[in-house]
């Protein structure tokens, strides 16, 4: 005991051994008894002390104090930077369109092209505004949209199920593929006289013509989407015990959605383009009728106003379909 106490007195300050440390949970009976040796805390070295002091006090205050103010001060600047980035991106994406519009306005005025046949853009826009105020343009636009959306909707309802059936069941594909190859290579515009002879020149002809033209891109892309599903996904699903119905619902259909929507977007463009041909034959309303009537009456600005309207409608329709595609494809990682 004497040697142990002498060793404790001669031990350097701060040198602590494991047998000097108190127990984690001392006995309650002896918890209040004074101990013979009280270990002193290990002091950090001078270098560590200099590093630790700013981290605990000044360093913390430097981080904590400016946090609230810097967020408030940087928020407007960040907003302006973000808005500037969006404006620059929009400018880059629309540069070609702006150049085309500028050339359309400048070239007729400079005499590079004949302003009688290609009037400046401002004159065409003024003619469109006049048609809008008189109510003629909304009347023709409503007629065209009703026919286009009717044929387009029927094409979606009929072509997607048929494409899924052809792509999934091989006997159906073997039976219908030769017939599809014949009609897919036949222009829809070339068949317009046939539709007119069979169905007449009424609304039924125009809707059926749009239905026929829109069905092919939807049908072919649906078949391709089903047939190009990753085989490993199908094998994995079957190994997990999925039956044919659940396999089609959980694997095949979600994997084919992007390709199907590609066909739907193509069909959306076709629904407006081919309708113009149908409205130029035996129609009394519609954008196609407006363009043909303005051309035959030599109202060239009105003709270009109808063409601009078709372009704007097609662009908005495509943006709408892109939004729907994103809504149905939220499961995909980007």
LODO-811616 format. One line per field, with one value per residue (C-alpha): residue number from 1; residue in one letter; x, y, z. Coordinates in nm, 4 decimals, padded with zeros to 6 digits. Layout:
<sites>
gumi = NUM/...
fiti = A/...
u = X/...
v = Y/...
w = Z/...
</sites>
This chain:
<sites>
gumi = 1/2/3/4/5/6/7/8/9/10/11/12/13/14/15/16/17/18/19/20/21/22/23/24/25/26/27/28/29/30/31/32/33/34/35/36/37/38/39/40/41/42/43/44/45/46/47/48/49/50/51/52/53/54/55/56/57/58/59/60/61/62/63/64/65/66/67/68/69/70/71/72/73/74/75/76/77/78/79/80/81/82/83/84/85/86/87/88/89/90/91/92/93/94/95/96/97/98/99/100/101/102/103/104/105/106/107/108/109/110/111/112/113/114/115/116/117/118/119/120/121/122/123/124/125/126/127/128/129/130/131/132/133/134/135/136/137/138/139/140/141/142/143/144/145/146/147/148/149/150/151/152/153/154/155/156/157/158/159/160/161/162/163/164/165/166/167/168/169/170/171/172/173/174/175/176/177/178/179/180/181/182/183/184/185/186/187/188/189/190/191/192/193/194/195/196/197/198/199/200/201/202/203/204/205/206/207/208/209/210/211/212/213/214/215/216/217/218/219/220/221/222/223/224/225/226/227/228/229/230/231/232/233/234/235/236/237/238/239/240/241/242/243/244/245/246/247/248/249/250/251/252/253/254/255/256/257/258/259/260/261/262/263/264/265/266/267/268/269/270/271/272/273/274/275/276/277/278/279/280/281/282/283/284/285/286/287/288/289/290/291/292/293/294/295/296/297/298/299/300/301/302/303/304/305/306/307/308/309/310/311/312/313/314/315/316/317/318/319/320/321/322/323/324/325/326/327/328/329/330/331/332/333/334
fiti = X/X/X/X/X/X/X/X/X/X/X/X/X/X/X/X/X/X/X/X/X/X/X/X/X/X/X/X/X/X/X/X/X/X/X/X/X/X/X/X/X/X/X/X/X/X/X/X/X/X/X/X/X/X/X/X/X/X/X/X/X/X/X/X/X/X/X/X/X/X/X/X/X/X/X/X/X/X/X/X/X/X/X/X/X/X/X/X/X/X/X/X/X/X/X/X/X/X/X/X/X/X/X/X/X/X/X/X/X/X/X/X/X/X/X/X/X/X/X/X/X/X/X/X/X/X/X/X/X/X/X/X/X/X/X/X/X/X/X/X/X/X/X/X/X/X/X/X/X/X/X/X/X/X/X/X/X/X/X/X/X/X/X/X/X/X/X/X/X/X/X/X/X/X/X/X/X/X/X/X/X/X/X/X/X/X/X/X/X/X/X/X/X/X/X/X/X/X/X/X/X/X/X/X/X/X/X/X/X/X/X/X/X/X/X/X/X/X/X/X/X/X/X/X/X/X/X/X/X/X/X/X/X/X/X/X/X/X/X/X/X/X/X/X/X/X/X/X/X/X/X/X/X/X/X/X/X/X/X/X/X/X/X/X/X/X/X/X/X/X/X/X/X/X/X/X/X/X/X/X/X/X/X/X/X/X/X/X/X/X/X/X/X/X/X/X/X/X/X/X/X/X/X/X/X/X/X/X/X/X/X/X/X/X/X/X/X/X/X/X/X/X/X/X/X/X/X/X/X/X/X/X/X/X
u = 00.0000/00.2858/00.4545/00.1292/00.0795/00.4373/00.3915/00.0811/00.2702/00.5538/00.3260/00.3199/00.0046/-00.2392/-00.1096/-00.4142/-00.4246/-00.7193/-00.7205/-00.7527/-01.0783/-01.4043/-01.6564/-01.9396/-02.1978/-02.0406/-02.2006/-02.4654/-02.3286/-01.9837/-02.0830/-02.0485/-01.7209/-01.4146/-01.1705/-00.8034/-00.7081/-00.8992/-00.7803/-00.7168/-00.8607/-00.6312/-00.5331/-00.5161/-00.1898/-00.1315/-00.1907/-00.5135/-00.6304/-00.5870/-00.7837/-01.0630/-01.1353/-01.2533/-01.4491/-01.6580/-01.7060/-01.5973/-01.6374/-01.9915/-02.0834/-01.9429/-02.1597/-02.4715/-02.4848/-02.4729/-02.6983/-03.0313/-02.9132/-02.7280/-03.0349/-03.2468/-02.9813/-02.8993/-03.2575/-03.3383/-03.0013/-03.0546/-03.4009/-03.2650/-02.9898/-03.2409/-03.4677/-03.1714/-03.0727/-03.4264/-03.4381/-03.1057/-03.2191/-03.5481/-03.3584/-03.1277/-03.4155/-03.6239/-03.3430/-03.4217/-03.7922/-03.7149/-03.4804/-03.7495/-04.0079/-03.7611/-03.6808/-04.0521/-04.1011/-03.7882/-03.7566/-04.0912/-04.0269/-03.6799/-03.8163/-03.6278/-03.9585/-04.2809/-04.4929/-04.8081/-04.7568/-04.5574/-04.6809/-04.4883/-04.5597/-04.7239/-04.9853/-05.0652/-05.1005/-05.3251/-05.5427/-05.5599/-05.6632/-05.9383/-06.0639/-06.0584/-06.2573/-06.5183/-06.5683/-06.4775/-06.1536/-06.3086/-06.5869/-06.3441/-06.1138/-06.3991/-06.5078/-06.1546/-06.0857/-06.4117/-06.3261/-05.9610/-06.0201/-06.2996/-06.0848/-05.7810/-05.9741/-06.1243/-05.7794/-05.6443/-05.9381/-05.9105/-05.5414/-05.3811/-05.5763/-05.5244/-05.1518/-05.1206/-05.3018/-05.0816/-04.7613/-04.8416/-05.0101/-04.8085/-05.1017/-05.2807/-04.9603/-04.9055/-05.2611/-05.2750/-04.9163/-04.9463/-05.2602/-05.0971/-04.7949/-05.0223/-05.2113/-04.9242/-04.7491/-05.0601/-05.0835/-05.3870/-05.4186/-05.4375/-05.7375/-05.9316/-06.1312/-06.2243/-06.3548/-06.5487/-06.7063/-06.8078/-06.9081/-07.0007/-06.8784/-07.0265/-06.8699/-06.8438/-06.5910/-06.3650/-06.3694/-06.3126/-06.0259/-05.8565/-05.9201/-05.7509/-05.4488/-05.3974/-05.4371/-05.1171/-04.8541/-05.0315/-05.0768/-04.7228/-04.5563/-04.7702/-04.6709/-04.3069/-04.3254/-04.4611/-04.2173/-03.9097/-03.9619/-03.6421/-03.6546/-03.4749/-03.7643/-04.0104/-03.7975/-03.7551/-04.1281/-04.2104/-03.9554/-04.1375/-04.4596/-04.6486/-04.9176/-04.9836/-05.2369/-05.0266/-04.7131/-04.8824/-05.0218/-04.7089/-04.4267/-04.5283/-04.7668/-04.5513/-04.2414/-04.4276/-04.5768/-04.2935/-04.3084/-04.6877/-04.6802/-04.4364/-04.7017/-04.9705/-04.7698/-04.7169/-05.0867/-05.1652/-04.9701/-05.1319/-05.4815/-05.4417/-05.2411/-05.4593/-05.7739/-05.6759/-05.6997/-06.0416/-06.1702/-06.0598/-06.3079/-06.6759/-06.6435/-06.8073/-06.6158/-06.2762/-05.9226/-05.8615/-06.1697/-06.0564/-05.7126/-05.8500/-06.1214/-05.8725/-05.6336/-05.9029/-06.0294/-05.6731/-05.6917/-05.3307/-05.2927/-05.6011/-05.4474/-05.1274/-05.3313/-05.4971/-05.1581/-05.0207/-05.3266/-05.2687/-04.9038/-04.9975/-05.2681/-05.0291/-04.7624/-05.0052/-05.1446/-04.7949/-04.7113/-05.0314/-04.9409/-04.5903/-04.7463/-04.9756/-04.6796/-04.4853/-04.7875/-04.8111/-04.4336/-04.3536/-04.2191/-03.9201/-03.5945/-03.4574
v = 00.0000/00.2380/00.1716/00.2380/00.5738/00.6731/00.5845/00.8027/01.0999/01.0680/01.0168/01.3099/01.5185/01.4102/01.0511/00.8340/00.4525/00.2305/00.1126/00.4721/00.5366/00.5062/00.2330/00.3167/00.2120/00.2079/00.0304/00.2513/00.1676/00.3017/00.5736/00.8554/00.7325/00.9446/00.7859/00.7768/00.8852/01.1332/01.1341/01.4677/01.5496/01.5192/01.8631/01.9354/02.0529/02.4128/02.3523/02.1643/02.4416/02.7018/02.4867/02.3994/02.7510/02.9028/02.5880/02.6035/02.9787/03.2128/02.9575/02.8778/03.2429/03.3121/03.0392/03.1048/03.4831/03.5414/03.2444/03.4202/03.7455/03.5842/03.3882/03.6992/03.8962/03.6238/03.5258/03.8161/03.7808/03.4079/03.4766/03.7272/03.4875/03.2099/03.4377/03.5513/03.1910/03.1045/03.4112/03.3211/02.9627/03.0783/03.3173/03.0434/02.8041/03.0600/03.2297/03.0483/03.1356/03.5001/03.5134/03.3637/03.6181/03.9030/03.7839/03.7521/04.1149/04.2585/04.0756/04.1876/04.5457/04.5411/04.4052/04.0771/03.8903/04.0136/04.1686/04.0855/03.7118/03.7230/04.0231/04.1332/03.9581/04.2656/04.2721/03.9035/03.9558/04.2563/04.0452/03.7757/04.0300/04.1535/03.7973/03.7458/04.0618/03.9896/03.6360/03.4533/03.3040/03.1574/03.0025/02.8276/02.7299/02.5719/02.3639/02.2391/02.1553/01.9604/01.7427/01.7022/01.6081/01.3668/01.1725/01.1891/01.0622/00.7736/00.6809/00.6592/00.4486/00.2038/00.1937/00.1521/-00.1633/-00.3110/-00.2356/-00.3939/-00.7018/-00.7323/-00.6767/-00.9192/-01.2110/-01.3640/-01.5370/-01.2035/-01.0414/-01.3163/-01.2756/-00.8935/-00.7955/-00.8505/-00.6373/-00.3655/-00.3565/-00.2937/-00.0009/00.1596/00.2304/00.3880/00.7647/00.8858/01.1849/00.9498/00.7786/01.1005/01.0617/00.7107/00.8416/01.1104/00.8619/00.6188/00.8556/01.1709/01.5222/01.5627/01.5643/01.1855/01.1867/01.4385/01.2635/00.9213/01.0613/01.2028/00.8738/00.6768/00.9068/00.9181/00.5460/00.4405/00.6213/00.5211/00.1597/00.1074/00.2720/00.0719/-00.2544/-00.1496/-00.0491/-00.3859/-00.5878/-00.3951/-00.4379/-00.5563/-00.9407/-00.9453/-00.7576/-01.0157/-01.3082/-01.1479/-01.0864/-01.4430/-01.5782/-01.3868/-01.5691/-01.3014/-01.4415/-01.3199/-01.0562/-00.9154/-00.9311/-00.7280/-00.4794/-00.4309/-00.4710/-00.4594/-00.1647/00.0718/-00.0076/00.0645/00.3978/00.6218/00.4654/00.4820/00.8516/00.9092/00.7755/00.9820/01.3015/01.2190/01.1503/01.4844/01.6618/01.4491/01.5228/01.8896/01.8517/01.5957/01.7777/02.0691/01.8449/01.7191/02.0722/02.1829/01.9377/02.0114/02.2048/02.5348/02.5994/02.5212/02.6526/02.4567/02.6142/02.9588/02.9205/02.7913/03.0576/03.3370/03.2096/03.1856/03.5355/03.6692/03.7754/03.6798/03.8262/03.6296/03.3152/03.3630/03.4420/03.1007/02.9338/03.1060/02.9944/02.6333/02.6539/02.7983/02.5368/02.2562/02.3909/02.4207/02.0743/01.9266/02.1000/01.9616/01.6081/01.6498/01.7466/01.4429/01.2189/01.3484/01.2901/00.9256/00.8711/01.0046/00.6609/00.7041/00.8426/01.1482
w = 00.0000/00.0853/-00.2469/-00.4353/-00.2584/-00.3231/-00.6874/-00.6995/-00.5502/-00.7989/-01.1012/-01.3428/-01.3469/-01.6132/-01.6356/-01.5748/-01.5834/-01.6378/-01.2773/-01.1535/-01.3394/-01.1405/-01.2248/-01.4645/-01.2101/-00.8614/-00.5753/-00.4091/-00.0669/-00.1472/-00.3966/-00.1400/00.0148/-00.0681/-00.3017/-00.2349/-00.5847/-00.7958/-01.1564/-01.3103/-01.6512/-01.9467/-02.0599/-02.4286/-02.5644/-02.6539/-03.0247/-02.9609/-02.7284/-02.9995/-03.2451/-03.0055/-02.8798/-03.2113/-03.2990/-02.9831/-02.9493/-03.2229/-03.5007/-03.3914/-03.3654/-03.7095/-03.8583/-03.6559/-03.6702/-04.0450/-04.1294/-04.0935/-04.2458/-04.5347/-04.6354/-04.6426/-04.8264/-05.0786/-05.1538/-05.3934/-05.5632/-05.6109/-05.7497/-06.0003/-06.1039/-06.1546/-06.3578/-06.5662/-06.6343/-06.7455/-06.9705/-07.1332/-07.1866/-07.3400/-07.5655/-07.6893/-07.7533/-07.9418/-08.1337/-08.4610/-08.4389/-08.3666/-08.6652/-08.8892/-08.7721/-08.8194/-09.1726/-09.2481/-09.1481/-09.3105/-09.6436/-09.7929/-09.6863/-09.8408/-10.1679/-10.1478/-10.1857/-10.3411/-10.0629/-10.2598/-10.2176/-09.8933/-09.6943/-09.3842/-09.0591/-08.9093/-09.1869/-09.1376/-08.7629/-08.8233/-09.0520/-08.7857/-08.5246/-08.7565/-08.8101/-08.4347/-08.3605/-08.6250/-08.4879/-08.8077/-08.6746/-08.3547/-08.5651/-08.7990/-08.5118/-08.3167/-08.6147/-08.6794/-08.3143/-08.2829/-08.5836/-08.4917/-08.1281/-08.2209/-08.4667/-08.2384/-07.9369/-08.1318/-08.2608/-07.9046/-07.7870/-08.0767/-08.1673/-07.8240/-07.7238/-08.0701/-08.0566/-07.7123/-07.8383/-08.1476/-07.9556/-07.6741/-07.8506/-08.1318/-08.3110/-08.3458/-08.4725/-08.7299/-08.8545/-08.8797/-08.9637/-09.3440/-09.3558/-09.1491/-09.3786/-09.6772/-09.5257/-09.3383/-09.6680/-09.8233/-09.7841/-09.5960/-09.8284/-10.1277/-09.9665/-09.9093/-10.2349/-10.1243/-09.7917/-09.9776/-10.2208/-09.9460/-09.6632/-09.8542/-09.7782/-09.4298/-09.0850/-09.0764/-09.3595/-09.1890/-08.8505/-09.0119/-09.2176/-08.9068/-08.7260/-09.0013/-09.0218/-08.6433/-08.5855/-08.7593/-08.5521/-08.2302/-08.3395/-08.4689/-08.1704/-07.9282/-08.0974/-08.0938/-07.7274/-07.6217/-07.8318/-07.7157/-07.3419/-07.1745/-07.1688/-06.8343/-06.6758/-06.8055/-06.6817/-06.3406/-06.3077/-06.4069/-06.1617/-05.8874/-05.9720/-06.1693/-06.3942/-06.7489/-06.6449/-06.3601/-06.5757/-06.8450/-06.5935/-06.3809/-06.6330/-06.9994/-06.9943/-06.7803/-06.9862/-07.3115/-07.1983/-07.3326/-07.6793/-07.6821/-07.6025/-07.8856/-08.1221/-07.9497/-08.0010/-08.3683/-08.4038/-08.2418/-08.5142/-08.7856/-08.6533/-08.7454/-09.0646/-09.2388/-09.1324/-09.3547/-09.6607/-09.5529/-09.4905/-09.8345/-09.9881/-09.9357/-09.6073/-09.5165/-09.1939/-09.0508/-09.0776/-09.3966/-09.5533/-09.4328/-09.5926/-09.9225/-09.9377/-09.8590/-10.1266/-10.3916/-10.3028/-10.3036/-09.9391/-09.8790/-09.5260/-09.4154/-09.5614/-09.3633/-09.0523/-09.0835/-09.1293/-08.8173/-08.6215/-08.7239/-08.6148/-08.2745/-08.2180/-08.3104/-08.0743/-07.7817/-07.8518/-07.8481/-07.5180/-07.3687/-07.4745/-07.3280/-06.9947/-07.0021/-07.0857/-06.7863/-06.5675/-06.6713/-06.6648/-06.3170/-06.2185/-06.4484/-06.3102/-06.4846
</sites>
